């Protein structure tokens, strides 16, 4: 188990409104939560490589903090959540890969 001594920003992207000409407008909302940081296991790394994913880092958070966010930010770096799962009733793991900047 990782110690929860880091801060992770959970980012939710929401859309639903459009501008004057019909382009979708996306809005980011975020929440900062405590997290633990773990390394990606060898099995996770090689298993994900078969599906063209590149897991780099695993964050451990409390399940009540996580609401299906697909983007997280840690130490100024954005990551996409590849997979999330509860490893027990008190902790949840988010397997992440570095997010490529849009545009």
Secondary structure, DSSP 8 states (H G I E B T S, - for coil): -----EEEEEEEEEEEEE-TTS-EEEEEEEEEEEEEEE---HHHHHHHHTTT----EEEEE-GGG--S-SEEEETTEEEEEEEEEESSSS-EEEEEEE-----
